[in-house]
Amino acid sequence: MKEKIIEIISDAIIELNEELDYEELENVTPDTAIFGGESGIDSLSLVSLVVEVEGLVNDEFDANVTLADEKAMSSRNSPYRNVTAFAEFIMTKLGEEA
């Protein structure tokens, strides 16, 4: 399941990056930074990415999870910091849904 979620996130980042053209997002890996720190996307792009991934995850896993979480957005250890952290956050949310 984790591999499929990472694939969904990666595909969504690649699609988003067609508009953004960030060099660091050209070759997405599990360690690719998404948000926060010196590299990564801005908050508006993060919201777009989260909404897109949420829809794809809900379709793929026939679930109804919400990934745009205010607590997570302001968390010191953001689940949006990189692809792996985001995938783990999604797996937790899917587990809560089950």
DSSP file (Angstrom, degrees, kcal/mol; ACC not computed):
  #  RESIDUE AA STRUCTURE BP1 BP2  ACC     N-H-->O    O-->H-N    N-H-->O    O-->H-N    TCO  KAPPA ALPHA  PHI   PSI    X-CA   Y-CA   Z-CA
    1    1 A M     >        0   0    0      0, 0.0     4,-2.3     0, 0.0     5,-0.2   0.000 360.0 360.0 360.0 -41.0    0.0    0.0    0.0
    2    2 A K  H  >  +     0   0    0      1,-0.2     4,-2.7     2,-0.2     5,-0.2   0.901 360.0  52.6 -60.9 -40.2    2.8    2.4    0.9
    3    3 A E  H  > S+     0   0    0      1,-0.2     4,-2.1     2,-0.2    -1,-0.2   0.902 109.5  49.2 -62.4 -40.4    4.4    2.0   -2.6
    4    4 A K  H  > S+     0   0    0      2,-0.2     4,-2.3     1,-0.2    -1,-0.2   0.895 111.3  49.4 -65.6 -40.0    1.0    2.8   -4.3
    5    5 A I  H  X S+     0   0    0     -4,-2.3     4,-2.6     2,-0.2    -2,-0.2   0.913 110.2  50.4 -65.9 -42.1    0.6    5.9   -2.1
    6    6 A I  H  X S+     0   0    0     -4,-2.7     4,-2.8     1,-0.2    -1,-0.2   0.896 110.2  51.1 -61.5 -39.5    4.1    7.1   -2.9
    7    7 A E  H  X S+     0   0    0     -4,-2.1     4,-2.6     2,-0.2    -2,-0.2   0.914 110.0  49.2 -63.2 -43.1    3.3    6.6   -6.6
    8    8 A I  H  X S+     0   0    0     -4,-2.3     4,-2.2     2,-0.2    -2,-0.2   0.936 113.9  45.6 -61.7 -47.3    0.1    8.7   -6.2
    9    9 A I  H  X S+     0   0    0     -4,-2.6     4,-2.5     2,-0.2    -2,-0.2   0.930 113.4  49.7 -62.1 -46.4    2.0   11.5   -4.4
   10   10 A S  H  X S+     0   0    0     -4,-2.8     4,-2.6     1,-0.2    -2,-0.2   0.918 110.8  48.9 -60.5 -45.2    4.9   11.4   -6.9
   11   11 A D  H  X S+     0   0    0     -4,-2.6     4,-2.3     1,-0.2    -1,-0.2   0.898 111.8  49.6 -62.1 -40.5    2.5   11.6   -9.9
   12   12 A A  H  X S+     0   0    0     -4,-2.2     4,-2.5    -5,-0.2    -1,-0.2   0.885 111.1  49.4 -66.9 -38.1    0.6   14.5   -8.3
   13   13 A I  H  X S+     0   0    0     -4,-2.5     4,-2.8     2,-0.2    -2,-0.2   0.925 110.6  49.9 -65.4 -44.3    3.9   16.4   -7.7
   14   14 A I  H  X S+     0   0    0     -4,-2.6     4,-0.8     2,-0.2    -2,-0.2   0.916 112.5  47.5 -60.6 -43.3    5.1   15.8  -11.2
   15   15 A E  H >< S+     0   0    0     -4,-2.3     3,-0.8     1,-0.2     4,-0.5   0.928 113.6  47.2 -64.0 -45.3    1.7   17.1  -12.6
   16   16 A L  H >X S+     0   0    0     -4,-2.5     4,-1.6     1,-0.2     3,-1.5   0.884 106.8  58.7 -62.2 -38.5    1.8   20.1  -10.3
   17   17 A N  H 3X S+     0   0    0     -4,-2.8     4,-2.9     1,-0.3    -1,-0.2   0.672  87.1  74.5 -69.9 -15.9    5.4   20.8  -11.2
   18   18 A E  H << S+     0   0    0     -3,-0.8    -1,-0.3    -4,-0.8    -2,-0.2   0.838 108.4  34.6 -61.8 -30.4    4.4   21.2  -14.9
   19   19 A E  H <4 S+     0   0    0     -3,-1.5    -2,-0.2    -4,-0.5    -1,-0.2   0.841 124.9  41.2 -86.9 -39.5    3.0   24.5  -13.8
   20   20 A L  H  < S-     0   0    0     -4,-1.6    -3,-0.2     2,-0.1    -2,-0.2   0.859  82.6-155.5 -80.7 -37.3    5.6   25.4  -11.2
   21   21 A D     <  +     0   0    0     -4,-2.9     2,-0.5     1,-0.2    -3,-0.1   0.912  23.7 172.4  58.5  47.7    8.8   24.3  -13.0
   22   22 A Y    >   -     0   0    0      1,-0.2     3,-1.5    -5,-0.1    -1,-0.2  -0.770  29.8-146.5 -85.3 125.0   10.8   23.7   -9.8
   23   23 A E  G >  S+     0   0    0     -2,-0.5     3,-1.6     1,-0.3     4,-0.4   0.880  97.0  57.7 -59.0 -39.7   14.1   22.1  -10.6
   24   24 A E  G 3  S+     0   0    0      1,-0.3    -1,-0.3     2,-0.1     3,-0.1   0.596 104.1  54.0 -70.7  -9.1   14.1   20.1   -7.3
   25   25 A L  G <  S+     0   0    0     -3,-1.5     3,-0.3     1,-0.1    -1,-0.3   0.290  81.3  91.0-105.0   9.3   10.8   18.5   -8.2
   26   26 A E  S <  S+     0   0    0     -3,-1.6     2,-0.6     1,-0.3    -2,-0.1   0.882  94.0  35.1 -71.9 -38.3   11.8   17.2  -11.6
   27   27 A N  S    S-     0   0    0     -4,-0.4     2,-0.3    -3,-0.1    -1,-0.3  -0.830  84.9-158.9-119.7  90.6   12.9   13.8  -10.2
   28   28 A V        +     0   0    0     -2,-0.6    -3,-0.1    -3,-0.3   -18,-0.1  -0.524  18.1 167.2 -77.5 130.7   10.6   12.8   -7.4
   29   29 A T    >   -     0   0    0     -2,-0.3     3,-1.7     4,-0.0    54,-0.3  -0.799  54.3 -93.2-128.2 172.2   11.9   10.3   -4.8
   30   30 A P  T 3  S+     0   0    0      0, 0.0    54,-2.3     0, 0.0    55,-0.3   0.755 127.2  51.1 -59.4 -22.3   10.6    9.2   -1.4
   31   31 A D  T 3  S+     0   0    0     52,-0.2     2,-0.1    51,-0.1    -3,-0.0   0.445  78.4 129.0 -93.9  -1.0   13.0   11.8    0.1
   32   32 A T    <   -     0   0    0     -3,-1.7    51,-1.5     1,-0.1     2,-0.2  -0.342  62.6-121.5 -60.0 127.5   11.9   14.7   -2.1
   33   33 A A  B     +A   82   0A   0     49,-0.2    49,-0.3     1,-0.2    48,-0.1  -0.492  33.5 174.9 -69.8 136.2   11.0   17.8    0.0
   34   34 A I        +     0   0    0     47,-2.0     7,-3.8     1,-0.3     2,-0.4   0.801  61.7   3.1-105.6 -52.7    7.5   19.0   -0.4
   35   35 A F  B    S+b   41   0B   0     45,-1.0    -1,-0.3     5,-0.3     5,-0.1  -0.999 101.7  26.7-145.3 138.0    6.9   21.8    2.0
   36   36 A G  S    S+     0   0    0      5,-0.5     3,-0.3    -2,-0.4     5,-0.0  -0.095  82.1  54.6  97.3 161.9    9.0   23.6    4.6
   37   37 A G  S    S-     0   0    0      1,-0.2    -1,-0.3    -2,-0.1     0, 0.0  -0.271 109.7 -49.3  72.5-163.6   12.7   24.3    4.8
   38   38 A E  S    S+     0   0    0     -3,-0.1     2,-0.3    -2,-0.0    -1,-0.2   0.791 125.4  46.9 -81.0 -28.7   14.7   25.9    2.0
   39   39 A S  S    S+     0   0    0     -3,-0.3     2,-0.2    -4,-0.1    -5,-0.1  -0.759  81.5  70.9-109.9 162.2   13.3   23.7   -0.8
   40   40 A G  S    S-     0   0    0     -2,-0.3    -5,-0.3    -5,-0.1    -6,-0.1  -0.618  77.8 -57.1 122.7 176.2    9.7   22.8   -1.4
   41   41 A I  B     -b   35   0B   0     -7,-3.8    -5,-0.5    -2,-0.2     2,-0.1  -0.400  51.7-102.0 -91.0 165.8    6.6   24.4   -2.6
   42   42 A D     >  -     0   0    0     -2,-0.1     4,-2.2    -7,-0.1     5,-0.1  -0.297  40.3 -98.5 -81.0 172.5    4.7   27.4   -1.3
   43   43 A S  H  > S+     0   0    0      1,-0.2     4,-2.1     2,-0.2     5,-0.1   0.843 121.5  52.4 -65.5 -35.6    1.6   27.1    0.9
   44   44 A L  H  > S+     0   0    0      2,-0.2     4,-1.8     1,-0.2    -1,-0.2   0.915 111.7  46.4 -66.2 -42.3   -0.9   27.7   -2.0
   45   45 A S  H  > S+     0   0    0      1,-0.2     4,-2.5     2,-0.2    -2,-0.2   0.856 108.9  57.0 -66.5 -34.7    0.8   25.0   -4.1
   46   46 A L  H  X S+     0   0    0     -4,-2.2     4,-3.0     2,-0.2     5,-0.2   0.925 105.3  50.2 -61.4 -44.5    0.7   22.7   -1.0
   47   47 A V  H  X S+     0   0    0     -4,-2.1     4,-2.4     1,-0.2     5,-0.2   0.923 111.0  49.2 -60.6 -44.2   -3.0   23.1   -0.7
   48   48 A S  H  X S+     0   0    0     -4,-1.8     4,-2.2     1,-0.2    -1,-0.2   0.922 113.2  47.2 -59.9 -44.4   -3.5   22.2   -4.4
   49   49 A L  H  X S+     0   0    0     -4,-2.5     4,-2.9     2,-0.2     5,-0.3   0.929 111.8  49.3 -63.8 -46.3   -1.2   19.2   -4.0
   50   50 A V  H  X S+     0   0    0     -4,-3.0     4,-2.7     1,-0.2    -2,-0.2   0.909 111.8  48.7 -61.8 -43.2   -3.0   17.9   -0.9
   51   51 A V  H  X S+     0   0    0     -4,-2.4     4,-2.0    -5,-0.2    -1,-0.2   0.917 113.4  47.4 -63.4 -43.7   -6.5   18.3   -2.5
   52   52 A E  H  X S+     0   0    0     -4,-2.2     4,-2.2    -5,-0.2    -2,-0.2   0.941 114.4  45.4 -62.7 -48.7   -5.3   16.4   -5.6
   53   53 A V  H  X S+     0   0    0     -4,-2.9     4,-3.1     1,-0.2     5,-0.3   0.899 109.6  56.4 -63.3 -40.7   -3.7   13.6   -3.6
   54   54 A E  H  X S+     0   0    0     -4,-2.7     4,-2.5    -5,-0.3    11,-0.2   0.928 109.1  46.0 -56.4 -47.0   -6.8   13.4   -1.3
   55   55 A G  H  X S+     0   0    0     -4,-2.0     4,-2.1     2,-0.2    -1,-0.2   0.914 114.3  47.4 -62.5 -43.9   -9.0   12.8   -4.4
   56   56 A L  H  X S+     0   0    0     -4,-2.2     4,-2.8     2,-0.2    -2,-0.2   0.902 113.5  47.7 -65.8 -41.8   -6.7   10.2   -5.9
   57   57 A V  H  X S+     0   0    0     -4,-3.1     4,-2.7     2,-0.2     6,-0.3   0.921 111.5  50.3 -65.5 -44.5   -6.3    8.4   -2.6
   58   58 A N  H  X>S+     0   0    0     -4,-2.5     5,-1.4    -5,-0.3     4,-0.6   0.893 114.7  44.5 -62.1 -39.2  -10.0    8.3   -2.0
   59   59 A D  H ><5S+     0   0    0     -4,-2.1     3,-0.5    -5,-0.2    -2,-0.2   0.938 115.6  46.7 -67.8 -47.3  -10.6    7.0   -5.5
   60   60 A E  H 3<5S+     0   0    0     -4,-2.8    -2,-0.2     1,-0.2    -3,-0.2   0.885 125.1  29.6 -64.1 -41.4   -7.8    4.4   -5.3
   61   61 A F  H 3<5S-     0   0    0     -4,-2.7    -1,-0.2    -5,-0.2    -2,-0.2   0.280 101.9-123.0-106.1   9.5   -8.7    3.0   -1.9
   62   62 A D  T <<5 +     0   0    0     -4,-0.6     2,-0.2    -3,-0.5    -3,-0.2   0.928  68.8 133.3  46.8  53.2  -12.5    3.7   -1.9
   63   63 A A      < -     0   0    0     -5,-1.4    -1,-0.2    -6,-0.3    31,-0.1  -0.630  60.4-136.9-122.8 178.1  -12.1    5.8    1.2
   64   64 A N        +     0   0    0     -2,-0.2     2,-0.3    -3,-0.1    -9,-0.1  -0.482  43.3 153.7-137.8  64.3  -13.2    9.1    2.5
   65   65 A V        -     0   0    0    -11,-0.2     2,-0.6   -10,-0.0    -7,-0.1  -0.680  36.3-141.6 -97.1 150.2  -10.1   10.6    4.2
   66   66 A T        +     0   0    0     -2,-0.3   -15,-0.1     1,-0.1    -2,-0.0  -0.952  19.8 175.3-110.1 120.4   -9.4   14.3    4.7
   67   67 A L        +     0   0    0     -2,-0.6     2,-1.5   -17,-0.2    -1,-0.1   0.634  59.8  87.5-100.1 -17.6   -5.7   15.2    4.2
   68   68 A A        +     0   0    0    -18,-0.1     2,-0.5     4,-0.1    -1,-0.1  -0.684  61.5 169.0 -84.3  92.1   -6.0   18.9    4.6
   69   69 A D     >  -     0   0    0     -2,-1.5     4,-2.6     1,-0.1     5,-0.2  -0.929  34.5-152.8-115.7 119.7   -5.6   19.0    8.3
   70   70 A E  H  > S+     0   0    0     -2,-0.5     4,-1.7     1,-0.2    -1,-0.1   0.882 100.0  51.8 -58.9 -39.9   -5.1   22.3   10.2
   71   71 A K  H  > S+     0   0    0      1,-0.2     4,-0.5     2,-0.2    -1,-0.2   0.912 111.8  46.4 -62.9 -42.6   -3.3   20.5   13.0
   72   72 A A  H >4 S+     0   0    0      1,-0.2     3,-0.7     2,-0.2     8,-0.3   0.878 108.1  57.0 -67.3 -37.8   -1.0   18.8   10.5
   73   73 A M  H 3< S+     0   0    0     -4,-2.6    -1,-0.2     1,-0.2    -2,-0.2   0.867 115.5  36.3 -60.9 -36.8   -0.4   22.1    8.6
   74   74 A S  H 3< S+     0   0    0     -4,-1.7    -1,-0.2    -5,-0.2    -2,-0.2   0.421  90.0 124.8 -98.6   1.8    0.9   23.8   11.8
   75   75 A S    X<  -     0   0    0     -3,-0.7     3,-0.6    -4,-0.5    -3,-0.1  -0.313  63.5-134.8 -64.2 141.5    2.7   20.7   13.2
   76   76 A R  T 3  S+     0   0    0      1,-0.3     2,-0.7     2,-0.1    -1,-0.1   0.880 108.0  43.5 -63.3 -37.8    6.3   21.2   14.1
   77   77 A N  T 3  S-     0   0    0      3,-0.0    -1,-0.3     2,-0.0    -2,-0.1  -0.644  96.9-154.5-106.8  71.4    7.1   17.9   12.4
   78   78 A S    X   -     0   0    0     -2,-0.7     3,-1.4    -3,-0.6     4,-0.2  -0.125  18.6-145.1 -55.5 133.1    4.9   18.4    9.3
   79   79 A P  T 3  S+     0   0    0      0, 0.0     3,-0.3     0, 0.0    10,-0.3   0.577 101.3  61.7 -71.8  -7.0    3.6   15.3    7.5
   80   80 A Y  T 3  S+     0   0    0     -8,-0.3   -45,-1.0     1,-0.2   -46,-0.3   0.283  72.4 100.8 -98.1   9.2    4.0   17.4    4.3
   81   81 A R  S <  S-     0   0    0     -3,-1.4   -47,-2.0   -47,-0.2     2,-0.3   0.847  95.0  -9.2 -68.7 -33.9    7.7   17.8    4.7
   82   82 A N  B  > S-A   33   0A   0    -49,-0.3     4,-2.2    -3,-0.3   -49,-0.2  -0.948  76.8 -92.8-154.3 174.9    8.6   15.1    2.2
   83   83 A V  H  > S+     0   0    0    -51,-1.5     4,-2.5   -54,-0.3   -52,-0.2   0.906 120.6  49.0 -61.2 -45.5    7.0   12.3    0.1
   84   84 A T  H  > S+     0   0    0    -54,-2.3     4,-2.5     2,-0.2    -1,-0.2   0.924 111.5  48.6 -62.8 -45.7    7.7    9.5    2.7
   85   85 A A  H  > S+     0   0    0    -55,-0.3     4,-2.1     1,-0.2    -1,-0.2   0.898 112.5  49.3 -62.1 -40.0    6.2   11.6    5.6
   86   86 A F  H  X S+     0   0    0     -4,-2.2     4,-2.4     2,-0.2    -1,-0.2   0.912 110.5  50.5 -65.0 -42.8    3.2   12.4    3.5
   87   87 A A  H  X S+     0   0    0     -4,-2.5     4,-2.4     1,-0.2    -2,-0.2   0.908 110.9  48.7 -61.6 -42.7    2.7    8.7    2.6
   88   88 A E  H  X S+     0   0    0     -4,-2.5     4,-2.0     2,-0.2    -1,-0.2   0.887 110.1  51.9 -65.2 -39.0    2.9    7.7    6.2
   89   89 A F  H  X S+     0   0    0     -4,-2.1     4,-2.3   -10,-0.3    -2,-0.2   0.915 110.4  48.9 -61.3 -44.0    0.4   10.4    7.2
   90   90 A I  H  X S+     0   0    0     -4,-2.4     4,-2.7     1,-0.2    -2,-0.2   0.909 108.8  52.6 -63.8 -42.9   -2.0    9.1    4.5
   91   91 A M  H  X S+     0   0    0     -4,-2.4     4,-2.1     2,-0.2    -1,-0.2   0.891 109.3  50.2 -61.2 -39.1   -1.6    5.5    5.7
   92   92 A T  H  X S+     0   0    0     -4,-2.0     4,-2.0     2,-0.2    -1,-0.2   0.930 111.2  48.4 -62.5 -46.0   -2.4    6.6    9.2
   93   93 A K  H  X S+     0   0    0     -4,-2.3     4,-1.7     1,-0.2    -2,-0.2   0.893 110.9  50.1 -62.5 -40.3   -5.5    8.4    7.9
   94   94 A L  H  X S+     0   0    0     -4,-2.7     4,-1.6     1,-0.2    -1,-0.2   0.874 109.0  53.0 -66.0 -36.0   -6.6    5.3    5.9
   95   95 A G  H  < S+     0   0    0     -4,-2.1    -2,-0.2     1,-0.2    -1,-0.2   0.872 108.0  50.2 -65.2 -37.3   -6.1    3.2    9.1
   96   96 A E  H  < S+     0   0    0     -4,-2.0    -1,-0.2     1,-0.2    -2,-0.2   0.844 109.3  52.4 -66.9 -33.9   -8.4    5.6   11.0
   97   97 A E  H  <        0   0    0     -4,-1.7    -2,-0.2     1,-0.2    -1,-0.2   0.825 360.0 360.0 -70.9 -33.0  -11.0    5.3    8.3
   98   98 A A     <        0   0    0     -4,-1.6    -1,-0.2    -5,-0.1    -2,-0.2   0.479 360.0 360.0 -68.8 360.0  -11.0    1.5    8.3
